[in-house]
Structure formats: structure tokens, C-alpha cells
Amino acid sequence: MEAIENILSRYAKLISDARGILAKYEYNGEYLTRDQFPSPLKYNKWYASAKHLVSISCGIKSVHYQQLEAIYQENLKSSYNMPACLGVLEAAYEDIKAGLLQNYRILITAEVFVDFINQAEYLLAENYKLPAAVLAGAVLEDALRTLCIDNGISLSDKPKLDWMNSELAKKKIYNKNVHKQITAWAGIRNSAAHGKPDEFNEIDVKNMISGIINFNSNFLR
């Protein structure tokens, strides 16, 4: 099944990314052996992607998800915990390969998310910030549509992103700060869609992609 292959590919990439980061330190395959850890920025960016991947492929009630979150919260979210989080990600990866966690509905949804996010990251790396922002915006719009449906908000055939954002905030699905952040992402997406590259930069799109990954991880259930 293509969805499973895409999920496994994403797992492999995140595992490889973590090992690449940890290779710069005294990492013996299980833990860090000196008081010098990866930067919080790299760790939190990686963790957000890992957490979302586990949530959509294993479920938020899974042992893998719960353990990943518990490890992250330990020691004030220190990047010292990165090897332990990596271990959980590797365990989930092995269980999916063994066919132990096949939730096809989740995986089909995950396939679309991973495919779009991978494309957005690739386009941004190739300096195509406009299409990258448009793709990221499509992922965000789909996430808001899913949240509306899950929370009983009636939708038209083509609901506007800003409208969905406002309705979700009214129902207190998320707070005002999240609402403002989504409005900012929507602004970047709209500028990109209308061919206005001077209204945002590559860092804005990079942060938008990371933020949407984290948003999906926190709010999609």
C-alpha cells in the first residue's frame, strides 16, 4: 500500500535526521555521554515532526505516542532526551513494518499530509518559496476542515480558511494566539497564491511548515 510506504519513508528520514544530529556528539547508540546536547531548535523541530508522524500512524492513545510525549516532558524538555525519543520512533517504525499498527484510515490521511509536507520542504530547499507556501497552506486548510467536521461545524462546499479559523476559535478549539498564528500563515499562503514574493521570505515559509506540522500534531485527533 502506497500510504504505508510513504509513512515508512518519513520514519526512515526522521530516524536518519536524528542520527545525523546526534553523530556530532558523544552518542553511543543509546544515550549522550557528556553534558553537551543538540540545540533546542534542532531538537524541537525534529520532535514536532516525530510526534506528528507517530500520532497519525499509531494514534494518540498508542504506547508509542504516550511514551514519546512523556520523554519529551521529562527534564524540562531537554534535548538530552533526543536519543530516548529516537528509540521510541524506531520502535514505532519497526512495529509498522511488522504490520502491527495498520490503521488504514489514519494511514491514508497521513499519506496526503506527508506527501504535501515533503513536497513543500523540497520546493523550499530548491528556493521555490511560493509553491512551497501554497502547498503548506493546503495542508493547513485540510487540517482546519477536519477539525470543523470533528467538532460539528457545518461547512459549505468550499469553506474559506479564515472562516474556519474564526469558527474554531469561537468554539474554543484553540486559543486566540493560535488563531492569530493561523491568520498569519493564511496571509503567507494568500500572498504566495497571488504571486507576491516581497510580502514574505524563506524563513517565514520554513517556520510556517514547522508550525503546521506542530499544529496538526497538537490538534488533530
C-alpha positions, 0 to 999 in steps of 0.5 A, spaced: 500 500 500 502 506 497 500 510 504 504 505 508 510 506 504 510 513 504 509 513 512 515 508 512 519 513 508 518 519 513 520 514 519 526 512 515 528 520 514 526 522 521 530 516 524 536 518 519 535 526 521 536 524 528 542 520 527 545 525 523 544 530 529 546 526 534 553 523 530 556 530 532 556 528 539 558 523 544 552 518 542 553 511 543 547 508 540 543 509 546 544 515 550 549 522 550 555 521 554 557 528 556 553 534 558 553 537 551 546 536 547 543 538 540 540 545 540 533 546 542 531 548 535 534 542 532 531 538 537 524 541 537 523 541 530 525 534 529 520 532 535 514 536 532 515 532 526 516 525 530 510 526 534 506 528 528 508 522 524 507 517 530 500 520 532 497 519 525 500 512 524 499 509 531 494 514 534 494 518 540 492 513 545 498 508 542 504 506 547 508 509 542 505 516 542 504 516 550 511 514 551 514 519 546 510 525 549 512 523 556 520 523 554 519 529 551 516 532 558 521 529 562 527 534 564 524 540 562 524 538 555 531 537 554 534 535 548 538 530 552 532 526 551 533 526 543 536 519 543 530 516 548 525 519 543 529 516 537 528 509 540 521 510 541 520 512 533 524 506 531 520 502 535 514 505 532 517 504 525 519 497 526 512 495 529 509 498 522 513 494 518 511 488 522 504 490 520 502 491 527 499 498 527 495 498 520 490 503 521 488 504 514 484 510 515 489 514 519 494 511 514 491 514 508 490 521 511 497 521 513 499 519 506 496 526 503 499 530 509 506 527 508 506 527 501 504 535 501 509 536 507 515 533 503 513 536 497 513 543 500 520 542 504 523 540 497 520 546 493 523 550 499 530 547 499 530 548 491 528 556 493 521 555 490 518 559 496 511 560 493 509 553 491 512 551 497 507 556 501 501 554 497 502 547 498 503 548 506 497 552 506 493 546 503 495 542 508 493 547 513 486 548 510 485 540 510 487 540 517 482 546 519 476 542 515 477 536 519 477 539 525 470 543 523 467 536 521 470 533 528 467 538 532 460 539 528 461 545 524 457 545 518 461 547 512 459 549 505 462 546 499 468 550 499 469 553 506 474 559 506 480 558 511 479 564 515 472 562 516 474 556 519 479 559 523 474 564 526 469 558 527 474 554 531 476 559 535 469 561 537 468 554 539 474 554 543 478 549 539 484 553 540 486 559 543 486 566 540 494 566 539 493 560 535 488 563 531 492 569 530 498 564 528 493 561 523 491 568 520 498 569 519 500 563 515 493 564 511 496 571 509 503 567 507 499 562 503 494 568 500 500 572 498 504 566 495 497 564 491 497 571 488 504 571 486 507 576 491 514 574 493 516 581 497 510 580 502 514 574 505 521 570 505 524 563 506 524 563 513 517 565 514 515 559 509 520 554 513 517 556 520 510 556 517 511 548 515 514 547 522 508 550 525 503 546 521 506 540 522 506 542 530 499 544 529 496 538 526 500 534 531 497 538 537 490 538 534 488 533 530 485 527 533 
